[in-house]
């Protein structure tokens, strides 16, 4: 009798709503992560304390100890020597907030998952997927520290490769949460519904978006957005001057600020076409809302990208650019799911 009660359609809806809340928190973390990067706050906390690190310094002596640890790394010694405690507290706040959100997401995901499992409310076949998403979230925390650690000894910033892995993993988790929630909502509407499949066209569109997101992460990590504040030309040239060919194609494509910026602004149109076509297919599949979401997010992101460049990477515009980029991912996941729903 208990088993029958917890297999009613209301359970998939409850789980789907919970997953969408977690996805929203991941979105918030991506936004705060963007602020952390743009304010160059990411190296302000030089230790990884998953539990006790949730409590910030509370006394003057504790603040001075945290500041002393920061003064030992190259970023302070080479770029910020002489900064005040107040300035340090500002950058510390954003990194602490970013890590606090990560802890909050872990709790908000793990505890309800245990509760749903204990109540046997998870539909058949979804348990392993939810556990995998939780494990990926835990891995993301380790990736974040792996990224920070790259900037604590020799470099004055974090590795842009590790930054890209950190951002892309967060966006993948968000997309996975949304996809799973949509599967569960479909199950709530019809007990015979099967999980959506990833169609070849959707894979192609998402790969084009993946490349653009990776280039965006490289652009952020290399501060490549600052090499040109003109659009559509870069400093009066279509292909910018100043590209330093580094001996291998990958090294140049992934590490030269001029070329990375160039590729990021022009690959955007490839990704835009792919996502526009995905939106059309979603509309034909009967998911007009998904189609509108993709096109609205895409159009806004293009305008914000251009405005961010022209503004010389103004902080509010740059943060909005990263936030809407995450919304593009969410909308693309929705559209890919829409064309992957199996007909009855």
N, C-alpha and C positions, 0 to 999 in steps of 0.2 A: 504493500500500500504506500509506504514511504517512497519507494523507488519510482512508482507511477507518478506521485505528486511532483517529484523533482524532475520529471522528464517533460513536464508541460512546456508549451512555447514561451511562457513567461521567463523561464530560466535563461534561454539564449538571449533574450532581450536585456535582462539584467547584466549578463556577462558582457554583452556588446556595449552597453552604456559605460560600464566600468572601463573597458578597453579604450573607448573614445576619450574618457577622462584622462587616462594615462597618456594617450597620444597627445592630448592638449598640453600636458605637463612636459612631455618631450619637446613639443614645439616651443614652449616657454624657455626650456633649457637651451635650445638652439639660439634663441634670441639673446638670452643673457650671455651665452658663449660668444656671440658676435660682439656684444658690448665689451666683454672681457678682452677679446682680441684687439678691438679697435682702440681701447684705452690702454693697451699694452699692460694689462694687469695680471696676465696668466702666470707669471713667475713670482708673484708676491708671496705665495705660500710655498715654502721650500721643503715641506715634509708632507708625507701621506699618512694621515691618521683616520682611517675610515669611520671609527666610532667617536673618539674623543675630539676629533677635528671639527665636529659639528658645533662645538662651543667656541666662539671667537675669544680673543684676549679680552679680559674683563678689568684688569688693573693696569696701571701705568707700567709696572715692572714687566707684566706679561707682554704688553705692547712693545716695550723696548727690547725684549728678548726676540720677539718675532722680527722686529726691524733689524736687529743685529744679525740674524740668520740671513735676511735678504741682502744685507750689506756685504756678505761674503761671496755672492755670485757675480759673474762677469757683467750682467746687465746693469747692476748698480755701479760697479767699479768703473765701467767704461762709458756708461750713458747717463747715469742718474746720481753720480756722486754729489753729495751736498743737499739732496732732497730732504725736506722736513718730515717730521713724524706725521703731520697732518696729511701731507701728500701721500705718504706710504699707506695711511689708513684708508684713503680713497681707493687706491688700486687693490688693497687687501679686501675691501668690501666686495668688489665685483667677483674676484676669484672665490671668496668664501661663499657668496650667494650662488655661484655656479655649482660649486661642490655640494652645497646644501640642497639645491634642487635635485641633484643626482641622488642623494640619500633619500629625499622625500619620494622620488619616483620609485626607488627600490622598495620602500615600505608600502606605498600605495599599490604597487603591483603584487608584492609577495603575500601580504596578509590576506587580502581578498581571495587570492588564488588558493591559499590554504583553506580558507573558509568554504569556498565553492567546492573544493575537492572533498572536504570533510562531509559536506552535505550531499555529496554525489550529484551535484547540480551541473557538472560539466558534460555536455553532450558527447557521445561516443566519437572518438577520433580526434578530439580537440585538446585533450590533456597534454599529449606530447608536444603539440605546437605551442601551447601556453608555457610549458616548462622551458622549451627552447628559447622563447622570447625573453623569459626571465633570466636564463643563463647568458643570453647575449647582452642583456642589460648589465649583468655583473662583469662580463668581459669588457664592456664599454668603460666601466670605472677604471679597470686596469689599463686600458688603452689611454685614458686621460692622464694617468700618472706617468705612463711610458712617454707620452708626448711632453709633459712638463719636465721630466727628467732630462730630456735632450737639451734643455736650455739652462741647466744648472751648473755646468762645469766649464765648457770651452766656449760655447756659443753665447750670444747676447739675446737670442730669441729661440723659440722652439723650432724643431725641424718642420718644414712645410709639408713634407711627406707624411709625417706622423699627424700633423694637423688635419690633413686630408682624410686619413684613415679614421680619425676621431669624428669628424663631421659626417662623413659618409655612413659610418656605422650608426650614428644617431638617427640620420634620415631613413636608413634601412629599417631600423627598429620602429620608427613612427609609421612607415609604410606598412610594415608587417602587422602592426596593431590595427590599423585602419582596415586592411584586407580581411583580417580575421573577424573583426567586428561586423563587416559587411556580410561575410559568410554566415555568421550567427543570426543576423537580422533576416537573411533569406530563409534560414532554417526555421525561424520563428513564424514566418509567413506561411511556410509549407514544410511539414515534417519530411517530405520526400525530396527536399532541395539538397543538392550536392555542392561541395565546395567548388568555387570558380577555378578555372584553369588559366594559366598564363599563356595566351595565344602568341604565335610567332610575331605578329605585327606589334603587339604590345611589348614584347621583349626588345624589338628593334627600337621602338620609341623610348623605352626606359633606358636602354643603353646610350642613346643619344643624349638623354637628360643626365645620365651618370657622368658622361665625359664632360658635360658643361659644368656640373657641380664640382667635379674634380679640378677642373681648370679654375673655377671660382675659389676653391680652397687654396690652390697654389697661388692665385693672385693675392689672396689675403695674407698667406704666410710669407710671401716675398715682398709685401707692400708694393706690389706691381701696379696697383691702381694709381699710384702717385706719379708714374713715369710720363703720363699724358693727361691733360685736362681738356682736350679738344675731341670733338666728335662730328662727323664720322672719321675724319682723318686723325692720325696720331702725330701731333707736332708737325702738321702740314704734309705728312706722307701717309700713303695708304699702308705700306709696309714700313714700320718705324725704323729710323736709323738708331744705331747703338746696340743692335743684337750682337751678343758675344757668343760665337759658335764654340762650344766647349769640347769638341773632339768626338762626341757621339750625339746622334739625333735625340735620344731620350734625354740626355743630360741637358741639352739646349732647350728642348720642348718643355721640360718640366722645371727648369731652374733659371732660365734667363728671364728677368722681369719684363723686358720689352716684348719678347715673343709670347710669353704666357699671357700678358695683357691683350696682345693682338689676337691670339687664338680664342681667348675667352669672349671677346666682344664679337667675333665673327662666327664662331661655332654656335653662338646663341641662336643665330638664324636657322641653322640646321636643326637644332633641338626644337625651335619654335614651330617649324614646318611639321616635324614628326609629331609633336604634341597636338597641333591643330588637326592633323589627320586622325589622330587618336580620338580627339573630341568629336569629329564627324562620325566616326564608327560607333562611339558611345551613344550618340543621338540616334543613329539607325538601330541600335540595339534596344531603344526605348528608354534610355537613361539621359533624358534631356538635361536634368539638373547637373549631372556629372560633366556633360559637354559644356554647359555654361560656366561651371566652376573652373574648368581647365582654361577656357578662353579668357575669362576675367582675370585669373591669376597670371596668366601668360602675358596679357597686354599690360597689366600693371607692372609686372616685373621688367619688361622691356623699357618702359618709360622711366622706372626707377633706376635701372642700370645706366641709362644715358644721363639722367639727372645727377647721379652719384659721381660719374666721371667729370661732368662739366663743373660740378661744385668743388672739385678738388678733394673729393672724398669727405664731404661734410658728415659728421657723426650721425645725425638723425636720419639722413638719407641712406647712409651705408647700413645702418641697423635695419631700416625698413626693407632694404634690398635683400638682406639675408633672411628676414622674417617672411617676406613674400616668396622667396626662393623655397622655403620650407612648405609654404602653402601650395606652390606649384607641385612639389613632390606629393603632397596629400591629394591634390586634385588628380594627378596622373595615376596614383594608385587606385583612386575611385574609378577613373575611366578605364584603366586596364582590367579592373575587376568587372566592370559593366559588360565589356565585350567577351569576358571569359565565363560568364554565367551560362551553364548548360541549360538548354531548353528541356522542358518536361517531356 
